[in-house]
Each structure stands twice: as structure tokens, then as C-alpha cells.
Amino acid sequence: SGTVVFPPAAPQGPVLAMRRAEPGTATFDRLMSAGMLNRAMADLLRLAARCRLNVLVAGPPGSGKTALLAAIARDIDDARVVTVARHRAFRASIPARIELVAQGSDTTIPVLLGAAAGLRPDVLIADSLQASDVPALVERFAPGGRGTIAAIESAALAAGMAHMVDLVVRLARGSDGRQRVVAMQDCAADMVFA
């Protein structure tokens, strides 16, 4: 949605203000309508989350990682979900959801990942992880660790961690400015599809 103001109310010329939806309100239906992913991709992500697979979502800033994670979190209605992020990204007021937010120097992402694991979630969703958070994430992906879905910006880190996860989802912003899933990699079968 947006607002347009024309002269004479805007003396320097027309003003256009566009408002995007909060990423935390995303659903698979909204993302499919926006062309970010297709039904088969949404179904695969839904299945991966419900089967407690480890999933790594990678893409540069603004590629839609938070929106995709929010859609996954909203879709899992019968599981205990814990989200970890640097900011309030998920805004879901659903009883089985616990949202942990890093604030200040005492509550870092690695500390929150440890606390989240102690809550024994069915699915742990971690957003906006940086290189310094990777060691704590690797602990979650260790053999036997299940049900972690995490987003990172670095394609190089994603490639280096692919052997630890079941599925890697790569996002990008196209030349038309739209956010899209550009590839999904089944790491067990070493198959890539888009």
C-alpha cells in the first residue's frame, strides 16, 4: 500500500510513499502471490519444517530471508517453535511460539541459541546470523541436532555449512527488485533445483 501527494500540497513535486508489509506477517500464500516462490517450493519447506530437518536460508540483505522464516514459523501450527533474532522479526502471538531477541551485549545470538535449545523446541528458527554466530549454529547442526532453520547472509558460509544441513535455500533480489528463491539444494542427495 502507499500514499501519493500531488502539488499544490507537495510544492516540490509529487511524493510517493510505499509501505511494505512487515516481514513477520508473511505467509506462504503471500510469498507465492508476490512471486518469491512457487507451490512446490512452499510445500518442500513446509515438509522440511514438519519433519524437523535442518535448513539453511542464505541470501544478501533485502533478499527476503526474514519473510521466508516468518512464513515457515506461521505455517507450523502444531509444533513448539522458538525464534531467535537480533530484532523483533516474527511478531506472532501464538501460544506455542517463544520469541527471543538479542538486546545489548549480554544477550547475544550464541547465548540465545543455547537458551533456545534448553527450551526443547520442535523447531528453532534463527534469523540474521552473522559470521560470529556460526560456531553456536554449528552446535545446533551437530549430529543428532534436528529442527533448526537458520538464515545467514554469506553465500560462502552457506556453502561451507551445506554438509551439515538437509536443505539449503538460496534467495536473491532480481533485476526487477523482486525477492525470489533462486535455488534449493537437497544436501543429502547433492541435488540442486530451482
TIRO-2110 file (N, C-alpha, C; in Angstrom, 1 decimal):
// TIRO-2110
0.8, -1.2, 0.0, N, 1, A
0.0, 0.0, 0.0, CA, 1, A
0.9, 1.2, 0.0, C, 1, A
0.3, 2.4, -0.3, N, 2, A
1.1, 3.6, -0.3, CA, 2, A
0.2, 4.8, -0.4, C, 2, A
0.9, 6.0, -0.4, N, 3, A
0.2, 7.3, -0.4, CA, 3, A
0.9, 8.1, -1.5, C, 3, A
0.1, 8.8, -2.3, N, 4, A
0.6, 9.8, -3.3, CA, 4, A
0.1, 11.1, -2.9, C, 4, A
1.0, 12.1, -2.9, N, 5, A
0.6, 13.5, -2.7, CA, 5, A
1.0, 14.4, -3.9, C, 5, A
0.1, 15.1, -4.5, N, 6, A
0.4, 15.9, -5.7, CA, 6, A
0.5, 17.4, -5.3, C, 6, A
1.1, 18.2, -6.2, N, 7, A
1.1, 19.7, -6.0, CA, 7, A
-0.4, 20.1, -6.1, C, 7, A
-0.8, 21.1, -5.4, N, 8, A
0.0, 22.1, -4.7, CA, 8, A
0.3, 21.7, -3.3, C, 8, A
-0.3, 20.6, -2.8, N, 9, A
0.0, 20.1, -1.4, CA, 9, A
1.5, 19.7, -1.3, C, 9, A
2.1, 19.3, -2.3, N, 10, A
3.6, 19.0, -2.3, CA, 10, A
4.2, 19.9, -3.3, C, 10, A
4.7, 21.1, -2.8, N, 11, A
5.2, 22.2, -3.7, CA, 11, A
6.4, 21.8, -4.6, C, 11, A
7.2, 20.9, -4.1, N, 12, A
8.4, 20.5, -4.9, CA, 12, A
8.1, 19.4, -5.9, C, 12, A
6.9, 18.9, -6.0, N, 13, A
6.6, 17.9, -6.9, CA, 13, A
5.9, 16.7, -6.2, C, 13, A
5.3, 15.7, -7.0, N, 14, A
4.6, 14.6, -6.5, CA, 14, A
5.5, 13.8, -5.5, C, 14, A
4.8, 13.3, -4.4, N, 15, A
5.5, 12.5, -3.4, CA, 15, A
4.8, 11.1, -3.4, C, 15, A
5.6, 10.1, -3.5, N, 16, A
5.1, 8.7, -3.4, CA, 16, A
5.7, 8.0, -2.2, C, 16, A
4.9, 7.5, -1.3, N, 17, A
5.4, 6.8, -0.1, CA, 17, A
4.8, 5.4, -0.2, C, 17, A
5.7, 4.4, -0.3, N, 18, A
5.2, 3.0, -0.4, CA, 18, A
5.5, 2.3, 1.0, C, 18, A
4.6, 1.5, 1.4, N, 19, A
4.7, 0.8, 2.7, CA, 19, A
4.7, -0.7, 2.3, C, 19, A
5.8, -1.4, 2.8, N, 20, A
5.8, -2.8, 2.6, CA, 20, A
5.3, -3.5, 3.8, C, 20, A
4.8, -4.7, 3.7, N, 21, A
4.3, -5.4, 4.9, CA, 21, A
5.4, -5.8, 5.8, C, 21, A
5.2, -5.9, 7.0, N, 22, A
6.2, -6.4, 8.0, CA, 22, A
6.6, -7.8, 7.6, C, 22, A
7.9, -8.1, 7.6, N, 23, A
8.3, -9.4, 7.2, CA, 23, A
7.7, -10.5, 8.1, C, 23, A
7.5, -10.1, 9.4, N, 24, A
7.0, -11.1, 10.4, CA, 24, A
5.5, -11.5, 10.1, C, 24, A
4.8, -10.8, 9.2, N, 25, A
3.4, -11.1, 8.9, CA, 25, A
3.3, -12.0, 7.6, C, 25, A
4.5, -12.4, 7.1, N, 26, A
4.5, -13.2, 5.8, CA, 26, A
3.9, -14.5, 6.0, C, 26, A
3.2, -15.0, 5.0, N, 27, A
2.7, -16.4, 4.9, CA, 27, A
3.1, -17.0, 3.6, C, 27, A
3.1, -18.3, 3.4, N, 28, A
3.4, -18.9, 2.2, CA, 28, A
2.5, -18.4, 1.0, C, 28, A
1.2, -18.2, 1.3, N, 29, A
0.3, -17.7, 0.3, CA, 29, A
0.8, -16.3, -0.2, C, 29, A
1.1, -15.4, 0.7, N, 30, A
1.5, -14.1, 0.4, CA, 30, A
2.8, -14.1, -0.4, C, 30, A
3.8, -15.0, 0.0, N, 31, A
5.1, -15.0, -0.7, CA, 31, A
4.9, -15.6, -2.1, C, 31, A
3.9, -16.6, -2.3, N, 32, A
3.7, -17.1, -3.6, CA, 32, A
3.0, -16.1, -4.5, C, 32, A
2.1, -15.3, -3.9, N, 33, A
1.4, -14.2, -4.7, CA, 33, A
2.4, -13.2, -5.1, C, 33, A
3.5, -12.9, -4.3, N, 34, A
4.5, -12.0, -4.7, CA, 34, A
5.5, -12.5, -5.7, C, 34, A
5.4, -13.8, -6.0, N, 35, A
6.4, -14.4, -6.9, CA, 35, A
7.7, -14.8, -6.3, C, 35, A
7.8, -14.9, -4.9, N, 36, A
9.0, -15.2, -4.3, CA, 36, A
9.3, -16.7, -4.4, C, 36, A
8.3, -17.5, -4.4, N, 37, A
8.5, -19.0, -4.5, CA, 37, A
7.2, -19.6, -5.1, C, 37, A
7.3, -20.8, -5.6, N, 38, A
6.1, -21.4, -6.1, CA, 38, A
5.5, -22.5, -5.1, C, 38, A
4.4, -23.1, -5.5, N, 39, A
3.8, -24.0, -4.6, CA, 39, A
4.7, -25.2, -4.2, C, 39, A
5.4, -25.7, -5.2, N, 40, A
6.3, -26.9, -4.9, CA, 40, A
7.4, -26.5, -3.8, C, 40, A
7.9, -25.3, -4.0, N, 41, A
8.9, -24.8, -3.0, CA, 41, A
8.3, -24.7, -1.6, C, 41, A
7.1, -24.1, -1.6, N, 42, A
6.4, -23.9, -0.3, CA, 42, A
6.1, -25.2, 0.4, C, 42, A
5.7, -26.2, -0.4, N, 43, A
5.4, -27.5, 0.1, CA, 43, A
6.6, -28.2, 0.6, C, 43, A
7.7, -28.0, -0.1, N, 44, A
9.0, -28.6, 0.4, CA, 44, A
9.4, -28.0, 1.7, C, 44, A
9.4, -26.7, 1.8, N, 45, A
9.7, -26.0, 3.1, CA, 45, A
8.8, -26.4, 4.2, C, 45, A
7.5, -26.5, 3.9, N, 46, A
6.5, -27.0, 4.9, CA, 46, A
6.9, -28.4, 5.4, C, 46, A
7.2, -29.3, 4.5, N, 47, A
7.5, -30.6, 4.8, CA, 47, A
8.9, -30.7, 5.6, C, 47, A
9.8, -29.9, 5.2, N, 48, A
11.1, -29.9, 5.9, CA, 48, A
11.0, -29.4, 7.3, C, 48, A
10.1, -28.4, 7.5, N, 49, A
9.9, -27.9, 8.9, CA, 49, A
9.2, -28.9, 9.8, C, 49, A
8.2, -29.5, 9.2, N, 50, A
7.4, -30.5, 10.0, CA, 50, A
8.2, -31.8, 10.2, C, 50, A
9.1, -32.1, 9.4, N, 51, A
9.9, -33.3, 9.6, CA, 51, A
11.2, -33.0, 10.4, C, 51, A
11.3, -31.8, 10.9, N, 52, A
12.4, -31.3, 11.7, CA, 52, A
13.7, -31.5, 11.0, C, 52, A
13.8, -31.1, 9.7, N, 53, A
15.0, -31.1, 9.0, CA, 53, A
15.8, -29.8, 9.4, C, 53, A
17.1, -29.9, 9.2, N, 54, A
17.9, -28.7, 9.4, CA, 54, A
18.0, -28.0, 8.0, C, 54, A
17.7, -26.7, 8.1, N, 55, A
17.6, -25.9, 6.8, CA, 55, A
18.4, -24.6, 7.0, C, 55, A
19.2, -24.3, 6.0, N, 56, A
19.9, -23.1, 6.0, CA, 56, A
19.4, -22.2, 4.8, C, 56, A
19.0, -21.0, 5.2, N, 57, A
18.5, -20.0, 4.2, CA, 57, A
19.6, -18.9, 4.0, C, 57, A
20.0, -18.7, 2.8, N, 58, A
21.1, -17.8, 2.5, CA, 58, A
20.7, -16.8, 1.5, C, 58, A
21.2, -15.6, 1.7, N, 59, A
20.9, -14.5, 0.7, CA, 59, A
21.4, -13.2, 1.3, C, 59, A
21.6, -12.3, 0.4, N, 60, A
22.1, -10.9, 0.8, CA, 60, A
21.1, -10.1, 1.5, C, 60, A
21.4, -9.0, 2.1, N, 61, A
20.4, -8.2, 2.8, CA, 61, A
19.3, -7.8, 1.8, C, 61, A
18.1, -7.8, 2.3, N, 62, A
17.0, -7.5, 1.5, CA, 62, A
16.5, -8.5, 0.5, C, 62, A
17.0, -9.7, 0.6, N, 63, A
16.5, -10.8, -0.3, CA, 63, A
15.3, -11.6, 0.2, C, 63, A
14.8, -11.3, 1.4, N, 64, A
13.6, -11.9, 1.9, CA, 64, A
13.8, -13.0, 2.9, C, 64, A
15.0, -13.1, 3.5, N, 65, A
15.2, -14.2, 4.4, CA, 65, A
14.2, -14.2, 5.6, C, 65, A
14.1, -13.0, 6.2, N, 66, A
13.2, -12.9, 7.4, CA, 66, A
11.8, -13.2, 7.0, C, 66, A
11.3, -12.7, 5.8, N, 67, A
9.9, -13.0, 5.4, CA, 67, A
9.7, -14.5, 5.2, C, 67, A
10.7, -15.2, 4.6, N, 68, A
10.6, -16.6, 4.4, CA, 68, A
10.6, -17.4, 5.8, C, 68, A
11.4, -17.0, 6.7, N, 69, A
11.4, -17.6, 8.0, CA, 69, A
10.1, -17.4, 8.7, C, 69, A
9.6, -16.2, 8.6, N, 70, A
8.3, -15.9, 9.3, CA, 70, A
7.2, -16.7, 8.7, C, 70, A
7.2, -16.9, 7.4, N, 71, A
6.2, -17.8, 6.7, CA, 71, A
6.3, -19.2, 7.2, C, 71, A
7.5, -19.7, 7.4, N, 72, A
7.7, -21.0, 7.9, CA, 72, A
7.1, -21.1, 9.4, C, 72, A
7.5, -20.1, 10.2, N, 73, A
7.0, -20.1, 11.6, CA, 73, A
5.5, -20.0, 11.7, C, 73, A
4.9, -19.3, 10.8, N, 74, A
3.4, -19.1, 10.9, CA, 74, A
2.7, -20.4, 10.4, C, 74, A
3.4, -21.2, 9.5, N, 75, A
2.8, -22.4, 8.9, CA, 75, A
2.8, -23.6, 9.9, C, 75, A
3.7, -23.6, 10.8, N, 76, A
3.8, -24.7, 11.7, CA, 76, A
2.9, -24.5, 12.9, C, 76, A
1.6, -24.9, 12.8, N, 77, A
0.7, -24.6, 13.8, CA, 77, A
0.6, -25.6, 14.9, C, 77, A
1.2, -26.8, 14.8, N, 78, A
1.0, -27.8, 15.8, CA, 78, A
2.4, -28.2, 16.5, C, 78, A
3.3, -27.2, 16.4, N, 79, A
4.6, -27.5, 17.0, CA, 79, A
5.1, -26.4, 17.9, C, 79, A
6.0, -26.7, 18.8, N, 80, A
6.6, -25.7, 19.7, CA, 80, A
7.7, -25.1, 18.9, C, 80, A
7.6, -23.8, 18.6, N, 81, A
8.6, -23.0, 17.8, CA, 81, A
9.2, -22.0, 18.7, C, 81, A
10.5, -21.9, 18.7, N, 82, A
11.3, -20.9, 19.3, CA, 82, A
12.0, -20.1, 18.2, C, 82, A
11.9, -18.8, 18.2, N, 83, A
12.6, -17.9, 17.3, CA, 83, A
13.6, -17.1, 18.0, C, 83, A
14.8, -16.9, 17.3, N, 84, A
15.9, -16.1, 17.8, CA, 84, A
16.3, -15.1, 16.7, C, 84, A
16.4, -13.9, 17.1, N, 85, A
16.7, -12.8, 16.1, CA, 85, A
17.3, -11.6, 16.8, C, 85, A
17.9, -10.8, 16.0, N, 86, A
18.5, -9.5, 16.5, CA, 86, A
17.5, -8.4, 16.7, C, 86, A
16.3, -8.6, 16.2, N, 87, A
15.2, -7.6, 16.3, CA, 87, A
13.9, -8.4, 16.3, C, 87, A
12.9, -7.7, 16.7, N, 88, A
11.5, -8.4, 16.7, CA, 88, A
11.1, -8.6, 15.3, C, 88, A
11.4, -9.8, 14.8, N, 89, A
11.1, -10.1, 13.4, CA, 89, A
9.8, -10.9, 13.2, C, 89, A
9.4, -11.6, 14.2, N, 90, A
8.4, -12.6, 13.9, CA, 90, A
7.0, -12.2, 14.5, C, 90, A
6.9, -11.4, 15.5, N, 91, A
5.6, -10.8, 15.9, CA, 91, A
4.4, -11.7, 15.9, C, 91, A
4.6, -13.0, 16.2, N, 92, A
3.5, -13.9, 16.2, CA, 92, A
3.0, -14.1, 17.6, C, 92, A
1.7, -13.8, 17.8, N, 93, A
1.2, -14.0, 19.2, CA, 93, A
0.4, -15.4, 19.2, C, 93, A
1.2, -16.4, 19.0, N, 94, A
0.6, -17.8, 19.0, CA, 94, A
1.1, -18.5, 20.3, C, 94, A
0.3, -19.2, 21.0, N, 95, A
0.7, -19.7, 22.3, CA, 95, A
1.9, -20.6, 22.3, C, 95, A
2.1, -21.4, 21.2, N, 96, A
3.2, -22.3, 21.2, CA, 96, A
4.5, -21.7, 20.6, C, 96, A
4.5, -20.4, 20.5, N, 97, A
5.7, -19.7, 20.0, CA, 97, A
6.4, -18.9, 21.1, C, 97, A
7.7, -19.0, 21.1, N, 98, A
8.5, -18.3, 22.0, CA, 98, A
9.5, -17.5, 21.2, C, 98, A
9.5, -16.1, 21.4, N, 99, A
10.4, -15.3, 20.6, CA, 99, A
11.5, -14.7, 21.5, C, 99, A
12.7, -15.0, 21.1, N, 100, A
13.9, -14.5, 21.9, CA, 100, A
14.6, -13.4, 21.0, C, 100, A
14.9, -12.3, 21.6, N, 101, A
15.5, -11.2, 20.8, CA, 101, A
16.8, -10.7, 21.5, C, 101, A
17.9, -10.7, 20.7, N, 102, A
19.2, -10.2, 21.2, CA, 102, A
19.2, -8.7, 21.5, C, 102, A
19.5, -8.3, 22.7, N, 103, A
19.5, -6.9, 23.0, CA, 103, A
20.7, -6.7, 24.0, C, 103, A
21.5, -5.8, 23.6, N, 104, A
22.7, -5.4, 24.4, CA, 104, A
23.8, -6.5, 24.3, C, 104, A
24.8, -6.3, 25.0, N, 105, A
26.0, -7.2, 24.9, CA, 105, A
25.8, -8.5, 25.7, C, 105, A
24.8, -8.5, 26.6, N, 106, A
24.6, -9.7, 27.4, CA, 106, A
23.8, -10.8, 26.7, C, 106, A
22.9, -10.4, 25.9, N, 107, A
22.0, -11.3, 25.2, CA, 107, A
22.4, -11.4, 23.7, C, 107, A
23.5, -12.1, 23.5, N, 108, A
24.0, -12.3, 22.1, CA, 108, A
23.3, -13.5, 21.5, C, 108, A
23.4, -13.6, 20.2, N, 109, A
22.8, -14.7, 19.5, CA, 109, A
23.3, -16.0, 20.0, C, 109, A
24.6, -16.2, 20.2, N, 110, A
25.0, -17.5, 20.7, CA, 110, A
24.4, -17.9, 22.1, C, 110, A
24.3, -16.9, 22.9, N, 111, A
23.6, -17.1, 24.2, CA, 111, A
22.2, -17.5, 24.0, C, 111, A
21.5, -16.8, 23.1, N, 112, A
20.1, -17.1, 22.9, CA, 112, A
19.9, -18.5, 22.2, C, 112, A
20.8, -18.8, 21.3, N, 113, A
20.7, -20.2, 20.7, CA, 113, A
20.8, -21.3, 21.8, C, 113, A
21.7, -21.1, 22.7, N, 114, A
21.8, -22.0, 23.9, CA, 114, A
20.6, -22.1, 24.7, C, 114, A
20.0, -20.9, 25.0, N, 115, A
18.8, -20.8, 25.8, CA, 115, A
17.7, -21.4, 25.0, C, 115, A
17.6, -21.2, 23.7, N, 116, A
16.5, -21.8, 22.9, CA, 116, A
16.6, -23.3, 22.9, C, 116, A
17.8, -23.8, 22.8, N, 117, A
18.0, -25.3, 22.8, CA, 117, A
17.5, -25.9, 24.2, C, 117, A
17.7, -25.1, 25.3, N, 118, A
17.2, -25.6, 26.6, CA, 118, A
15.7, -25.6, 26.7, C, 118, A
15.0, -24.9, 25.8, N, 119, A
13.5, -24.8, 25.8, CA, 119, A
13.0, -26.0, 25.1, C, 119, A
13.8, -26.8, 24.5, N, 120, A
13.4, -28.0, 23.7, CA, 120, A
12.3, -27.8, 22.7, C, 120, A
12.6, -26.9, 21.7, N, 121, A
11.6, -26.7, 20.7, CA, 121, A
11.5, -27.8, 19.7, C, 121, A
10.4, -27.9, 19.1, N, 122, A
10.3, -28.8, 17.9, CA, 122, A
11.0, -28.2, 16.8, C, 122, A
10.9, -26.9, 16.6, N, 123, A
11.6, -26.2, 15.6, CA, 123, A
12.2, -24.9, 16.2, C, 123, A
13.5, -24.7, 15.9, N, 124, A
14.2, -23.5, 16.3, CA, 124, A
14.5, -22.7, 15.0, C, 124, A
14.0, -21.5, 15.0, N, 125, A
14.2, -20.6, 13.8, CA, 125, A
15.1, -19.4, 14.2, C, 125, A
16.3, -19.3, 13.5, N, 126, A
17.2, -18.2, 13.9, CA, 126, A
17.4, -17.3, 12.7, C, 126, A
17.2, -16.0, 12.9, N, 127, A
17.3, -15.1, 11.8, CA, 127, A
18.5, -14.2, 11.9, C, 127, A
19.0, -13.7, 10.8, N, 128, A
20.1, -12.7, 10.7, CA, 128, A
21.4, -13.1, 11.4, C, 128, A
21.8, -14.3, 11.2, N, 129, A
23.0, -14.8, 11.9, CA, 129, A
24.2, -14.2, 11.1, C, 129, A
25.3, -13.9, 11.9, N, 130, A
26.5, -13.4, 11.3, CA, 130, A
27.6, -14.4, 11.5, C, 130, A
28.8, -14.1, 10.9, N, 131, A
29.9, -15.0, 11.0, CA, 131, A
30.2, -15.3, 12.4, C, 131, A
30.1, -14.4, 13.3, N, 132, A
30.5, -14.6, 14.7, CA, 132, A
29.5, -15.6, 15.4, C, 132, A
28.3, -15.8, 14.8, N, 133, A
27.3, -16.7, 15.4, CA, 133, A
27.5, -18.1, 14.9, C, 133, A
28.3, -18.3, 13.9, N, 134, A
28.4, -19.6, 13.2, CA, 134, A
28.8, -20.8, 14.2, C, 134, A
29.8, -20.6, 15.1, N, 135, A
30.1, -21.7, 16.0, CA, 135, A
28.9, -22.2, 16.8, C, 135, A
28.1, -21.3, 17.3, N, 136, A
26.9, -21.7, 18.0, CA, 136, A
25.9, -22.4, 17.1, C, 136, A
25.8, -21.9, 15.9, N, 137, A
24.9, -22.6, 14.9, CA, 137, A
25.4, -24.0, 14.6, C, 137, A
26.7, -24.1, 14.4, N, 138, A
27.3, -25.5, 14.1, CA, 138, A
26.9, -26.5, 15.2, C, 138, A
26.9, -26.0, 16.5, N, 139, A
26.5, -26.9, 17.6, CA, 139, A
25.1, -27.4, 17.4, C, 139, A
24.2, -26.5, 16.9, N, 140, A
22.8, -26.9, 16.6, CA, 140, A
22.7, -27.9, 15.5, C, 140, A
23.6, -27.8, 14.5, N, 141, A
23.6, -28.7, 13.3, CA, 141, A
24.5, -29.9, 13.6, C, 141, A
25.0, -30.1, 14.8, N, 142, A
25.9, -31.3, 15.1, CA, 142, A
25.0, -32.5, 14.9, C, 142, A
25.7, -33.7, 14.7, N, 143, A
25.0, -34.9, 14.5, CA, 143, A
23.9, -35.1, 15.7, C, 143, A
22.7, -35.4, 15.3, N, 144, A
21.7, -35.6, 16.2, CA, 144, A
20.8, -34.4, 16.4, C, 144, A
21.3, -33.2, 16.1, N, 145, A
20.6, -32.0, 16.3, CA, 145, A
19.6, -31.9, 15.1, C, 145, A
18.3, -31.7, 15.5, N, 146, A
17.2, -31.6, 14.4, CA, 146, A
16.4, -30.4, 14.6, C, 146, A
15.8, -30.0, 13.5, N, 147, A
14.8, -29.0, 13.6, CA, 147, A
15.3, -27.5, 13.7, C, 147, A
16.4, -27.2, 13.1, N, 148, A
16.9, -25.9, 13.2, CA, 148, A
16.8, -25.3, 11.7, C, 148, A
16.2, -24.1, 11.7, N, 149, A
16.1, -23.4, 10.4, CA, 149, A
16.8, -22.0, 10.7, C, 149, A
17.9, -21.7, 9.9, N, 150, A
18.6, -20.5, 10.2, CA, 150, A
18.9, -19.7, 8.9, C, 150, A
19.0, -18.4, 9.0, N, 151, A
19.3, -17.5, 7.9, CA, 151, A
20.6, -16.8, 8.1, C, 151, A
21.4, -16.9, 7.1, N, 152, A
22.7, -16.1, 7.1, CA, 152, A
22.8, -15.4, 5.8, C, 152, A
23.7, -14.3, 5.8, N, 153, A
23.9, -13.6, 4.5, CA, 153, A
24.9, -14.1, 3.6, C, 153, A
26.0, -14.7, 4.2, N, 154, A
27.1, -15.1, 3.5, CA, 154, A
26.9, -16.4, 2.6, C, 154, A
27.0, -16.2, 1.3, N, 155, A
26.9, -17.4, 0.5, CA, 155, A
28.1, -18.4, 0.7, C, 155, A
29.3, -17.8, 1.0, N, 156, A
30.4, -18.7, 1.3, CA, 156, A
30.2, -19.5, 2.6, C, 156, A
29.7, -18.9, 3.6, N, 157, A
29.4, -19.6, 4.8, CA, 157, A
28.3, -20.7, 4.6, C, 157, A
27.3, -20.4, 3.8, N, 158, A
26.3, -21.4, 3.4, CA, 158, A
26.9, -22.5, 2.7, C, 158, A
27.8, -22.3, 1.8, N, 159, A
28.4, -23.4, 1.0, CA, 159, A
29.3, -24.2, 1.9, C, 159, A
30.0, -23.6, 2.9, N, 160, A
30.8, -24.3, 3.8, CA, 160, A
30.0, -25.1, 4.8, C, 160, A
28.8, -24.8, 5.1, N, 161, A
28.0, -25.5, 6.1, CA, 161, A
27.0, -26.4, 5.4, C, 161, A
26.9, -26.5, 4.1, N, 162, A
25.9, -27.3, 3.4, CA, 162, A
26.0, -28.8, 3.8, C, 162, A
27.2, -29.3, 4.1, N, 163, A
27.3, -30.7, 4.5, CA, 163, A
26.7, -31.0, 5.9, C, 163, A
26.3, -30.0, 6.7, N, 164, A
25.8, -30.1, 8.0, CA, 164, A
24.3, -30.1, 8.0, C, 164, A
23.7, -29.7, 6.9, N, 165, A
22.2, -29.5, 6.9, CA, 165, A
21.6, -30.4, 5.9, C, 165, A
20.2, -30.4, 5.9, N, 166, A
19.5, -31.2, 5.0, CA, 166, A
19.1, -30.5, 3.7, C, 166, A
18.9, -29.2, 3.9, N, 167, A
18.4, -28.3, 2.8, CA, 167, A
19.0, -26.9, 2.9, C, 167, A
19.5, -26.4, 1.7, N, 168, A
19.9, -25.0, 1.6, CA, 168, A
19.0, -24.3, 0.7, C, 168, A
18.5, -23.2, 1.1, N, 169, A
17.6, -22.4, 0.3, CA, 169, A
18.4, -21.1, 0.0, C, 169, A
18.5, -20.7, -1.3, N, 170, A
19.2, -19.5, -1.7, CA, 170, A
18.2, -18.5, -2.2, C, 170, A
18.4, -17.3, -1.7, N, 171, A
17.5, -16.2, -2.1, CA, 171, A
18.3, -15.1, -2.7, C, 171, A
17.6, -14.3, -3.6, N, 172, A
18.3, -13.1, -4.2, CA, 172, A
17.2, -12.1, -4.6, C, 172, A
17.6, -10.9, -4.8, N, 173, A
16.7, -9.9, -5.3, CA, 173, A
17.0, -9.8, -6.8, C, 173, A
16.0, -10.0, -7.6, N, 174, A
16.2, -9.9, -9.1, CA, 174, A
16.4, -8.5, -9.6, C, 174, A
16.7, -8.4, -10.9, N, 175, A
17.0, -7.1, -11.5, CA, 175, A
15.7, -6.3, -11.5, C, 175, A
14.5, -6.9, -11.4, N, 176, A
13.2, -6.2, -11.3, CA, 176, A
12.9, -5.8, -9.8, C, 176, A
13.9, -6.1, -8.9, N, 177, A
13.7, -5.7, -7.5, CA, 177, A
12.9, -6.7, -6.7, C, 177, A
12.4, -7.7, -7.3, N, 178, A
11.6, -8.7, -6.5, CA, 178, A
12.5, -9.7, -5.8, C, 178, A
12.1, -10.1, -4.6, N, 179, A
12.8, -11.2, -3.9, CA, 179, A
12.4, -12.5, -4.4, C, 179, A
13.3, -13.4, -4.5, N, 180, A
13.0, -14.8, -5.1, CA, 180, A
13.9, -15.8, -4.5, C, 180, A
13.3, -17.0, -4.3, N, 181, A
14.1, -18.2, -4.1, CA, 181, A
14.7, -18.6, -5.4, C, 181, A
16.0, -18.6, -5.5, N, 182, A
16.7, -18.9, -6.8, CA, 182, A
17.2, -20.3, -6.9, C, 182, A
17.4, -21.0, -5.7, N, 183, A
17.8, -22.4, -5.7, CA, 183, A
17.5, -23.0, -4.4, C, 183, A
17.2, -24.3, -4.4, N, 184, A
17.1, -25.1, -3.2, CA, 184, A
18.0, -26.4, -3.5, C, 184, A
18.8, -26.7, -2.4, N, 185, A
19.7, -27.8, -2.6, CA, 185, A
19.4, -28.8, -1.5, C, 185, A
19.1, -30.0, -2.0, N, 186, A
18.9, -31.2, -1.1, CA, 186, A
20.4, -31.7, -0.9, C, 186, A
20.9, -31.4, 0.3, N, 187, A
22.3, -31.7, 0.6, CA, 187, A
22.6, -33.2, 0.7, C, 187, A
21.6, -34.0, 1.2, N, 188, A
21.8, -35.4, 1.3, CA, 188, A
22.0, -36.1, 0.0, C, 188, A
21.2, -35.7, -1.0, N, 189, A
21.3, -36.3, -2.4, CA, 189, A
22.2, -35.4, -3.3, C, 189, A
22.7, -34.3, -2.8, N, 190, A
23.5, -33.4, -3.6, CA, 190, A
22.8, -33.0, -4.9, C, 190, A
21.6, -32.6, -4.7, N, 191, A
20.8, -32.2, -5.9, CA, 191, A
20.4, -30.7, -5.7, C, 191, A
20.5, -29.9, -6.7, N, 192, A
20.1, -28.5, -6.7, CA, 192, A
18.9, -28.4, -7.7, C, 192, A
17.9, -27.7, -7.3, N, 193, A
16.8, -27.4, -8.2, CA, 193, A
16.3, -26.0, -7.9, C, 193, A
15.6, -25.4, -8.8, N, 194, A
15.1, -24.0, -8.7, CA, 194, A
13.7, -23.9, -9.0, C, 194, A
END
